[in-house]
Amino acid sequence: MTKQITDYSIEVHASIENGIVAQILFEDNNQFVGRIDFYRDTAPPLSYLWHPTSTTDESQIYVVLAMSADLFPVVTELIRTERPWGLELWPSGPLFGASTDGYGGMLYSGDEPIGQEETAQRRFSRALRS
């Protein structure tokens, strides 16, 4: 299952000793598509597809990736500096019930310009933000 991403928000949880200490929530054109949960001092559980209302309607199937808190700085750097992005998760079996475990997944960036083309594009983006 692959989900494209246009926007994100970051939550860092206070007073958490172990378990989920941060989440990044992802949307595609104002529609929630998934999240990454970051765990500290405990092994992350399996990533999964969450489908609380439908296993056939892709707009009702969400990707939930579980990662170690050590990866939080790497992931936030990726989403701040690269784009476009996507989430992907490979289910371990057919979709059934409210969720289906995955056996692997990723956050990825797609088709980025390289070299001088990238430098020119970033200068243009910074000029637009100013």
C-alpha positions in Angstrom: 0.0 0.0 0.0 1.4 3.3 -1.0 0.2 6.8 0.1 1.3 10.1 -1.4 1.9 13.0 1.1 1.4 16.7 0.6 1.4 17.9 4.2 2.5 16.8 7.7 2.3 17.8 11.3 4.6 16.8 14.2 3.7 16.0 17.7 6.3 15.6 20.5 4.8 14.2 23.6 5.8 15.5 27.0 6.6 13.5 30.2 6.9 10.2 28.4 9.6 7.9 29.7 9.1 5.1 27.3 6.7 4.2 24.5 5.4 6.7 21.9 7.3 9.9 22.4 6.5 11.6 19.0 4.3 11.2 16.0 4.3 12.6 12.5 0.9 12.8 10.9 0.6 12.8 7.1 -2.1 14.1 4.8 -2.7 14.0 1.1 -4.6 17.1 0.1 -6.2 17.5 3.5 -7.0 13.8 3.8 -5.3 11.8 6.6 -3.2 9.0 5.0 -1.0 7.8 7.8 1.5 8.4 10.5 4.8 7.4 12.0 5.0 6.6 15.7 8.4 7.0 17.4 9.2 4.8 20.4 11.8 5.4 23.1 13.2 2.7 25.4 11.1 -0.1 24.0 11.2 -2.0 20.7 8.8 -0.6 18.2 5.9 -2.9 17.4 5.1 -4.1 13.9 4.0 -1.4 11.5 0.5 -1.9 10.2 -2.3 -0.9 7.9 -5.1 0.6 9.8 -8.5 0.1 8.2 -11.2 0.7 10.9 -14.1 1.1 8.5 -13.2 -0.6 5.2 -10.7 -3.0 3.7 -11.6 -2.2 0.1 -11.8 1.6 0.1 -8.2 2.9 -0.2 -9.2 6.3 1.3 -10.1 4.4 4.5 -6.9 2.5 4.8 -4.0 4.3 6.6 -0.3 3.5 6.9 1.1 3.4 10.4 4.9 3.0 10.6 6.6 2.3 14.0 10.2 3.5 14.4 12.8 4.0 17.1 13.0 7.5 18.5 16.6 7.5 17.3 15.3 7.9 13.8 13.2 11.0 14.6 15.9 13.5 13.6 16.6 11.7 10.4 13.0 11.5 9.4 12.2 15.2 10.3 15.3 16.3 8.2 14.0 14.2 5.3 10.5 15.7 5.3 11.8 19.2 5.8 14.3 19.2 2.9 13.0 16.7 0.4 9.8 16.3 -1.5 7.6 14.8 -2.9 7.2 12.1 -0.3 5.3 8.9 0.2 4.6 6.2 2.7 4.6 2.6 1.9 3.8 -0.6 3.8 3.8 -4.2 2.7 1.0 -6.2 4.4 1.9 -9.6 5.8 -1.4 -11.0 4.6 -4.9 -10.1 3.3 -6.6 -7.2 4.9 -8.9 -8.3 7.6 -10.6 -6.7 10.7 -9.4 -3.2 11.9 -5.7 -3.6 11.1 -3.3 -5.8 9.2 0.4 -6.2 10.3 3.1 -5.3 7.8 6.4 -7.0 7.3 8.2 -3.9 6.0 7.6 -0.3 5.1 9.2 3.1 4.5 9.0 6.8 4.1 10.5 7.9 0.9 11.1 10.9 -1.3 10.6 10.8 -5.0 12.0 12.3 -8.2 14.2 15.0 -6.7 16.3 17.2 -9.0 20.1 16.9 -8.7 23.1 19.2 -8.9 22.6 22.7 -10.2 19.0 22.1 -10.9 18.3 21.3 -7.2 20.3 24.4 -6.1 18.3 26.7 -8.4 15.0 25.1 -7.3 15.9 25.6 -3.6 16.8 29.3 -4.2 13.5 29.8 -5.9 11.6 28.1 -3.0 13.4 30.2 -0.4 12.6 33.4 -2.4 8.9 32.4 -2.4 8.9 31.9 1.4 10.5 35.3 2.0 
